[in-house]
């Protein structure tokens, strides 16, 4: 018995040590904040880049990186503190050499980072560069010049009325990132986190108190050992009260409106998982991660004519799907599901669990009609607006006279 006890004790120690080692290795690969800070600060101290967050990050060190939230090595994400204000710090690391539709839509290499604009570039030339970039990403929108002027205002981090070369290099690098562009476009919208500052392609955005739709987030080590079925049950257990869930859901529907044929074109939500959504203490929805929300024009241009064997080869993120044309073995450019259908799919279990009995049947009917919505449907835009407004009205009617509203 003693030998067996000793054997099993050593086995537990060995297995435990191996798991800790593997997870530590994974953590050190995922969380490379020191490397990111070094790259950014080296560029800042040599005068290559500039921005409102540079001095705080690299000189006074009043901006520091706290808890690591990264899920991929090339997308660094941390809880941070900047002059006693909480924020989320995001930094890009080196990318792969080719476009991989299973990972990111924004390939770049560190060796050519911050190479544009070059010294001697005039403000007018820089505006033309930005305009051309927007035309490629967003399509030929009539008001792109307004967006260019807005970008120059954001790029002027020190508010001296001029955009320095370092500020222009930082802005150009950031404009390659869809999340940054979307934050600028939707800077006045309620459900978009506010941009606090930037340095190079590192940027700081408003933090969100609850960083999951379900209001519970566990350490990554624990997440690995929880079965998916049990996790779903646990999620439902820790959700807010139903009226508060309804208010959060209305926020998501309003965000769908914000990105659907907005002032600068349509953006596609290509990962509508609960971990990308959060809410504040008033139960107002706030987006946590918008890196997989991409301009429709940009995605169509990149995915069209991609070689495919089946529809499974024509997917970006988890939710942006086109079809495979079997006659040409190429992906088509038309995304199958609109954002609203994907949002309703996410909200179905969230809202139906604990829904008041008097509206449950009608709510379920509307949610399933919403999920069935297709981009190719006749009069899709009219149907899209009708379904969205009906859902918002149903939810508001139920919670408008409660404290949770």
PEUR-V668977 format. One record per pair of residues at least 12 apart in sequence whose C-alpha atoms are under 8 Angstrom apart, sorted by the first residue. I is the first residue (numbers start at 1). J is the second residue. D is the distance in Angstrom with one decimal. If there is no record, write none. Layout:
i: {I:I}
j: {J:J}
d: {D:D}
This chain:
i: {23:29:30:30:30:30:30:30:31:31:31:31:31:32:32:33:33:33:36:36:36:36:37:37:40:40:40:41:41:41:44:44:44:47:48:48:48:48:49:49:49:49:49:49:49:49:49:50:50:50:50:50:50:51:51:51:51:51:51:51:51:51:51:51:52:52:52:52:52:53:53:53:53:53:54:54:56:62:62:62:63:63:63:63:64:64:64:65:65:65:65:65:66:66:66:66:67:67:73:74:74:74:74:75:75:75:75:76:76:76:76:76:77:77:77:78:79:86:86:87:87:87:87:87:88:88:88:88:89:89:89:89:90:90:90:91:91:91:92:92:93:94:94:94:95:95:95:95:96:96:97:101:101:101:102:102:102:103:104:106:106:113:114:114:114:114:114:115:116:116:117:117:117:117:118:119:123:126:127:127:130:130:131:131:131:136:136:137:137:137:138:138:138:138:138:138:139:139:139:141:141:143:143:144:147:150:151:151:154:155:155:155:155:157:167:169:170:170:170:170:171:171:173:173:174:174:174:177:178:178:178:178:178:178:179:179:179:179:179:182:183:185:186:189:190:191:191:191:191:191:191:191:192:192:193:193:193:193:193:193:194:207:208:208:208:208:208:209:209:209:209:210:210:210:210:211:211:211:211:211:211:212:212:212:212:212:212:213:213:213:213:213:213:214:214:214:214:214:214:215:215:215:215:215:216:216:216:236:236:242:242:242:243:243:243:243:243:244:244:244:245:245:245:246:246:246:246:247:247:247:247:247:247:247:247:248:248:248:248:249:249:249:250:250:250:251:251:251:252:252:253:253:253:253:256:256:256:260:265:265:266:266:266:267:267:267:267:268:268:268:268:268:268:268:269:269:269:269:269:269:270:270:270:270:270:270:270:270:271:271:271:271:271:271:272:272:272:272:273:274:275:276:276:276:277:292:299:300:300:301:303:303:303:304:304:304:304:305:305:305:305:306:306:307:307:307:308:308:308:308:309:309:309:310:310:310:311:311:311:313:314:319:320:320:320:321:321:321:322:322:322:323:323:335:336:336:336:337:337:337:338:338:338:340:340:340:340:340:341:341:341:341:341:342:344:344:344:344:345:345:348:348:352:363:363:366:366:366:367:369:370:370}
j: {221:73:70:71:72:73:74:76:68:69:70:73:76:73:76:65:76:78:76:91:92:93:57:58:199:200:202:54:57:58:58:199:200:166:114:165:166:169:114:165:166:167:168:169:170:199:200:166:167:169:170:199:200:155:156:157:158:166:167:170:197:198:199:200:157:158:197:198:199:197:198:199:203:204:198:199:82:81:82:83:80:81:82:83:80:81:82:78:79:80:81:89:78:79:80:81:79:80:93:92:93:94:95:90:91:92:93:89:90:91:92:93:89:90:91:90:207:206:207:196:204:205:206:207:204:205:206:207:202:203:204:205:202:203:204:201:202:203:201:202:110:108:109:110:107:108:109:110:108:109:109:315:316:317:315:316:317:317:317:176:177:173:169:170:172:173:200:169:169:172:165:168:169:172:165:165:163:168:148:149:148:172:144:145:148:297:298:295:297:298:264:265:295:296:297:298:265:297:298:264:265:263:264:264:185:184:171:184:184:167:168:170:171:197:200:200:198:199:200:201:200:201:200:201:200:201:202:291:290:291:292:293:294:295:289:290:291:292:293:290:195:264:258:258:286:251:252:255:284:285:286:287:286:287:205:206:207:286:287:288:206:288:278:279:280:286:288:278:279:280:281:278:279:280:281:275:276:277:278:279:288:274:275:276:277:278:279:274:275:276:277:278:279:235:236:238:239:240:274:235:238:239:240:278:235:238:239:350:353:351:354:355:398:399:402:404:405:283:404:405:283:350:351:351:395:396:399:283:284:285:395:396:399:404:405:279:283:284:285:285:347:351:392:395:396:284:285:286:285:343:340:343:388:392:339:340:343:339:295:296:295:296:297:293:294:295:296:293:294:295:296:320:338:339:292:293:294:319:320:339:292:293:294:316:317:318:319:320:292:293:317:318:319:320:319:342:343:346:346:346:288:288:289:290:289:317:333:333:334:333:331:332:333:330:331:332:333:330:331:332:333:330:331:329:330:331:324:329:330:331:324:326:329:323:324:326:323:324:331:331:331:342:335:336:337:335:336:337:334:335:336:335:336:375:374:375:376:373:374:375:373:374:375:370:371:373:384:388:370:371:372:373:374:371:367:368:370:371:367:371:364:367:364:391:394:387:390:391:391:387:387:388}
d: {7.2:6.1:6.0:6.5:5.7:4.4:8.0:7.5:6.1:8.0:6.2:6.7:6.7:7.2:6.9:7.2:6.8:8.0:7.9:6.6:7.5:6.7:7.8:7.9:7.2:6.4:7.5:7.4:7.6:5.5:7.9:8.0:7.9:6.7:7.4:7.9:5.4:7.6:7.4:7.5:3.8:6.1:7.9:6.0:5.8:7.1:5.6:4.5:4.8:7.9:6.5:5.8:6.5:7.7:7.9:5.4:7.3:7.5:5.6:7.0:7.3:5.5:4.6:6.9:5.0:6.2:5.6:5.9:6.6:5.5:5.1:5.3:7.8:8.0:7.1:5.0:7.6:7.6:5.7:5.5:7.0:5.7:4.3:6.6:5.7:5.8:6.8:5.9:6.2:4.6:7.0:7.1:6.0:5.1:5.1:7.5:5.2:7.4:7.2:5.7:4.5:6.0:6.3:7.2:6.2:5.1:6.3:8.0:5.5:5.0:6.0:7.1:5.7:4.5:6.5:6.5:7.7:7.4:6.1:7.9:6.2:5.6:4.9:4.4:5.5:5.3:6.2:5.3:7.1:5.9:4.5:6.6:5.7:5.5:6.4:6.4:4.4:6.7:6.7:6.9:7.4:6.8:5.4:5.4:5.6:5.4:5.6:7.7:7.3:7.4:7.3:7.0:5.2:7.0:7.8:6.3:6.2:6.9:7.9:6.7:6.5:7.3:5.4:6.9:7.7:6.3:7.6:7.3:5.8:6.9:7.4:6.8:5.9:7.5:7.9:7.0:7.7:7.9:6.4:8.0:6.4:7.6:6.7:6.9:6.3:7.7:6.8:6.3:6.1:4.7:6.8:6.2:5.9:7.3:5.5:6.4:7.6:5.7:7.8:6.4:7.2:8.0:7.4:7.3:7.6:7.9:7.8:7.5:8.0:5.9:6.5:7.8:5.6:7.7:7.9:7.1:7.9:6.4:4.1:5.9:7.3:7.6:6.8:5.6:7.3:5.0:7.9:7.5:7.8:6.1:7.8:7.0:6.1:7.7:7.8:5.2:4.8:7.7:7.1:7.9:6.8:7.8:7.7:7.7:7.8:6.9:8.0:6.3:7.4:5.7:4.6:6.2:6.0:5.8:6.3:5.2:7.4:6.4:6.4:7.5:5.2:8.0:6.5:6.3:5.9:6.8:7.0:7.5:6.6:5.3:6.9:5.2:5.3:6.2:8.0:6.8:7.5:6.5:4.4:6.9:6.5:5.7:4.7:6.7:5.5:4.7:7.6:5.0:6.5:7.9:5.4:5.2:7.2:5.7:7.1:6.5:4.9:7.5:7.2:7.9:6.6:6.0:7.4:7.6:7.0:6.6:7.9:7.5:7.6:7.3:6.3:6.4:7.8:5.7:7.8:6.0:7.4:6.3:5.7:7.3:7.9:7.6:6.8:6.8:6.1:7.9:7.5:6.7:6.9:8.0:7.7:7.8:7.8:7.7:6.6:7.1:5.9:5.7:5.1:7.6:7.0:7.8:5.9:7.4:8.0:6.3:5.0:7.9:6.4:7.4:7.4:7.5:6.9:7.4:6.5:6.4:7.9:7.8:7.4:7.7:6.1:5.7:7.9:6.3:5.3:4.3:5.3:5.4:5.3:6.1:5.8:7.4:7.6:6.3:6.4:4.5:6.8:7.3:7.2:5.8:5.3:5.8:7.4:6.6:5.3:6.0:4.6:4.8:5.9:7.4:5.8:5.4:5.5:7.7:7.1:6.7:6.6:7.1:7.0:7.4:7.7:5.1:4.9:7.3:7.1:6.7:8.0:4.8:7.0:7.4:6.6:7.4:6.2:7.2:5.4:5.3:4.8:4.7:5.3:6.7:7.9:5.2:5.2:5.8:4.6:6.4:6.1:5.3:5.4:6.2:7.1:7.6:6.2:7.7:5.5:7.7:4.9:4.8:7.8:7.9:5.8:7.4:6.3:7.6:7.4:5.4:5.9:7.3:5.7:4.6:5.6:7.8:7.6:7.0:6.1:5.6:7.2:6.9:5.2:5.6:7.2:6.4:5.7:7.0:7.7:7.9:7.4:7.5:5.3:4.3:6.7:5.8:7.7:6.7:5.9:7.9:6.2:5.8:7.7:5.8:7.6:6.4:7.0:7.5:7.5:7.2:7.8:6.7:7.8:7.7:6.3:7.9}
